[in-house]
Amino acid sequence: MSEQKASMSITGMTCAACATRVEKGLSKIDGVSDANVNLAIEKASVRYDDEATNLEEIEARIAKLGYGFVMRKWYLMLVG
């Protein structure tokens, strides 16, 4: 298992319910161990196993939920 952490800007969130929806949606992806969304700064942080999922799947889930994101503004950090 290779756990990674990524953060990205989310667009289109207007309330706490939006942030909760994104957070829950990301948490349901196989391989995601933790997802946090901060409405005030419009950012999502995700810990995931890169052998089980990838950034494209995470981006697709955000889009499917009806929100946008700043393309490829992921900040990747290896979690040790």
C-alpha positions as a Markdown table, in Angstrom:
| # | Residue | x | y | z |
|---|---|---|---|---|
| 1 | Met | 0.0 | 0.0 | 0.0 |
| 2 | Ser | 1.3 | 3.4 | -0.9 |
| 3 | Glu | -0.7 | 6.0 | 0.9 |
| 4 | Gln | -0.7 | 9.5 | -0.5 |
| 5 | Lys | -2.3 | 12.8 | 0.4 |
| 6 | Ala | -3.7 | 15.3 | -2.1 |
| 7 | Ser | -5.3 | 18.7 | -1.8 |
| 8 | Met | -7.2 | 20.6 | -4.4 |
| 9 | Ser | -9.5 | 23.6 | -4.8 |
| 10 | Ile | -13.2 | 22.9 | -5.2 |
| 11 | Thr | -15.5 | 25.3 | -7.0 |
| 12 | Gly | -19.3 | 25.7 | -6.7 |
| 13 | Met | -19.8 | 25.0 | -3.0 |
| 14 | Thr | -22.1 | 27.5 | -1.4 |
| 15 | Cys | -23.0 | 26.1 | 2.0 |
| 16 | Ala | -21.9 | 23.6 | 4.6 |
| 17 | Ala | -24.2 | 21.0 | 3.1 |
| 18 | Cys | -22.2 | 21.2 | -0.2 |
| 19 | Ala | -19.0 | 20.6 | 1.7 |
| 20 | Thr | -20.5 | 17.7 | 3.5 |
| 21 | Arg | -21.8 | 16.2 | 0.3 |
| 22 | Val | -18.3 | 16.4 | -1.3 |
| 23 | Glu | -16.7 | 15.0 | 1.8 |
| 24 | Lys | -19.1 | 12.0 | 2.0 |
| 25 | Gly | -18.8 | 11.4 | -1.7 |
| 26 | Leu | -15.0 | 11.3 | -1.6 |
| 27 | Ser | -15.1 | 9.0 | 1.5 |
| 28 | Lys | -17.1 | 6.4 | -0.4 |
| 29 | Ile | -14.4 | 5.8 | -3.0 |
| 30 | Asp | -12.6 | 2.5 | -2.5 |
| 31 | Gly | -9.0 | 3.3 | -1.4 |
| 32 | Val | -9.8 | 6.7 | 0.2 |
| 33 | Ser | -9.0 | 6.5 | 3.9 |
| 34 | Asp | -9.8 | 10.1 | 4.8 |
| 35 | Ala | -11.5 | 13.1 | 3.1 |
| 36 | Asn | -11.9 | 16.6 | 4.6 |
| 37 | Val | -13.5 | 19.5 | 2.9 |
| 38 | Asn | -13.1 | 23.1 | 4.1 |
| 39 | Leu | -15.9 | 25.3 | 2.8 |
| 40 | Ala | -14.2 | 28.6 | 3.9 |
| 41 | Ile | -11.1 | 28.0 | 1.8 |
| 42 | Glu | -12.8 | 25.9 | -0.8 |
| 43 | Lys | -10.3 | 23.0 | -0.5 |
| 44 | Ala | -10.5 | 19.2 | -0.3 |
| 45 | Ser | -7.8 | 17.1 | 1.3 |
| 46 | Val | -7.8 | 13.4 | 0.6 |
| 47 | Arg | -5.7 | 10.5 | 1.9 |
| 48 | Tyr | -5.8 | 7.5 | -0.4 |
| 49 | Asp | -4.1 | 4.3 | -1.4 |
| 50 | Asp | -2.7 | 4.9 | -4.9 |
| 51 | Glu | -2.9 | 1.2 | -5.6 |
| 52 | Ala | -6.7 | 1.3 | -5.1 |
| 53 | Thr | -7.7 | 4.6 | -6.7 |
| 54 | Asn | -6.2 | 7.6 | -8.5 |
| 55 | Leu | -6.6 | 11.3 | -8.9 |
| 56 | Glu | -8.7 | 10.9 | -12.1 |
| 57 | Glu | -11.3 | 8.9 | -10.1 |
| 58 | Ile | -11.3 | 11.4 | -7.3 |
| 59 | Glu | -11.8 | 14.3 | -9.9 |
| 60 | Ala | -14.6 | 12.3 | -11.6 |
| 61 | Arg | -16.4 | 11.8 | -8.3 |
| 62 | Ile | -16.3 | 15.6 | -7.6 |
| 63 | Ala | -17.7 | 16.3 | -11.1 |
| 64 | Lys | -20.4 | 13.7 | -10.7 |
| 65 | Leu | -21.4 | 15.4 | -7.5 |
| 66 | Gly | -21.9 | 18.6 | -9.4 |
| 67 | Tyr | -18.9 | 20.6 | -8.3 |
| 68 | Gly | -15.8 | 21.8 | -10.1 |
| 69 | Phe | -12.2 | 21.8 | -9.3 |
| 70 | Val | -9.1 | 23.6 | -10.3 |
| 71 | Met | -7.5 | 21.2 | -12.8 |
| 72 | Arg | -4.3 | 19.6 | -11.7 |
| 73 | Lys | -3.9 | 21.9 | -8.7 |
| 74 | Trp | -3.3 | 18.8 | -6.6 |
| 75 | Tyr | -0.6 | 19.0 | -4.0 |
| 76 | Leu | 0.7 | 15.5 | -3.5 |
| 77 | Met | 2.5 | 14.4 | -0.4 |
| 78 | Leu | 3.9 | 11.0 | 0.4 |
| 79 | Val | 2.5 | 9.9 | 3.8 |
| 80 | Gly | 5.0 | 8.0 | 5.9 |
